[in-house]
Amino acid sequence: MLIDEVAEYESLRQARDLGFAPSASESPALKDTLPWIIDRFDEVHQLIEVFNGLINKNLQAALGAPGEAGNASAIILVSRQLGLVYKHFLDLSLRFMMTKHDKVFDGIFRELAKMHEEVIKEFEIFGPRSLAALTDAVTAAVKGEPRSLQLKMTLTCDSEALMAEIEAAKPAVLRRIRSQQGY
């Protein structure tokens, strides 16, 4: 089911890969760009928290305890919710890609692009990897070798490189802002 949900947004993924966004681009003012970046980074963290909760709590509950049948409608619901989270990651990634920014922010935007790419790839491999694990468990059960199945994945954002880029950009940003204000 998750594979289908991810596939539903394939055209959005392709648009992202081509650097095309169907929506208008943003262009925050120089002095507003760092707060804008931090707000978007907070959105990424919120999506990661939602994703981790869906995978590590909701999906586990939907699959049922060892020896119990899972709840098919709950599994479908979690898959659909995960598909929406995936779409939001793609939307955020496109938003970053299409944002016009001063070159002083290039390193920050490069780190954010890497972060988004890692999260999106993890999403895209989770479905096939989970299906393979489920298939193995079902095959083993048919042979009289029941197995416990636990699907887990945790997304994280390594913000260390991003924070380093932000710190490196601050002096240049402050100089540019001061020069724009005539100082």
Rosetta blueprint (number, residue, H / E / L):
1 M L
2 L H
3 I H
4 D H
5 E H
6 V H
7 A H
8 E H
9 Y L
10 E H
11 S H
12 L H
13 R H
14 Q H
15 A H
16 R H
17 D H
18 L H
19 G L
20 F L
21 A L
22 P L
23 S L
24 A L
25 S L
26 E L
27 S L
28 P L
29 A L
30 L H
31 K H
32 D H
33 T H
34 L H
35 P H
36 W H
37 I H
38 I H
39 D H
40 R H
41 F H
42 D H
43 E H
44 V H
45 H H
46 Q H
47 L H
48 I H
49 E H
50 V H
51 F H
52 N H
53 G H
54 L H
55 I H
56 N H
57 K H
58 N H
59 L H
60 Q H
61 A H
62 A H
63 L H
64 G L
65 A L
66 P L
67 G L
68 E L
69 A L
70 G L
71 N L
72 A H
73 S H
74 A H
75 I H
76 I H
77 L H
78 V H
79 S H
80 R H
81 Q H
82 L H
83 G H
84 L H
85 V H
86 Y H
87 K H
88 H H
89 F H
90 L H
91 D H
92 L H
93 S H
94 L H
95 R H
96 F H
97 M H
98 M H
99 T L
100 K L
101 H L
102 D L
103 K H
104 V H
105 F H
106 D H
107 G H
108 I H
109 F H
110 R H
111 E H
112 L H
113 A H
114 K H
115 M H
116 H H
117 E H
118 E H
119 V H
120 I H
121 K H
122 E H
123 F H
124 E H
125 I H
126 F H
127 G H
128 P H
129 R H
130 S H
131 L H
132 A H
133 A H
134 L H
135 T H
136 D H
137 A H
138 V H
139 T H
140 A H
141 A H
142 V H
143 K L
144 G L
145 E L
146 P L
147 R L
148 S L
149 L L
150 Q L
151 L L
152 K L
153 M L
154 T L
155 L L
156 T L
157 C L
158 D L
159 S L
160 E H
161 A H
162 L H
163 M H
164 A H
165 E H
166 I H
167 E H
168 A H
169 A H
170 K H
171 P H
172 A H
173 V H
174 L H
175 R H
176 R H
177 I H
178 R H
179 S H
180 Q H
181 Q L
182 G L
183 Y L
